Amino acid sequence: MKNTIIINIDTEKKPPITFGKEEGSIIPTTWEEAKPLIVTDINCITDALITLIDVADQNDYADKESVLTEIIARLEEFRQQKG
């Protein structure tokens, strides 16, 4: 299955992070259609993040352990948020 995710990060815009799909992609119109798609997108973004961390580690741009520790701390903060 092909899945395309476009992530646009522009720190000068509000919101600074937007997500999209390629032109011509089928966009869900109901909760039932959106639920499996968003879970797939989260998994694909996680795989992309792992790849990016690995590239940074292999090229000595960043230490994998330090980056993972920071990411996990941020995710734990998110988990603790109420609302």
Phi, psi and omega in degrees: 000130177275134175225128179242132177231128176252122179247120179249117179245116179223104186294350179263003180247162174240122351288154183287339181236125175232151179243149178206181178234159176300151174301134181095351177291150176281121180260128181295147180243353179230162177301318181298324177284324185285324186305305181292331180293316182293324177295318176298317179299316178300316179295319179293319178294323176298315178299320179294320179296318177300316179298315180297317178297318180296318178297316180298318180293314182296331182260011179058031174277328181203151178276125183306314183297318179295316180296314180297320179300317179294316180297314181297320177299318179294321178294322177296320176300316179298318180300324184281345181296143177262148175108000000 
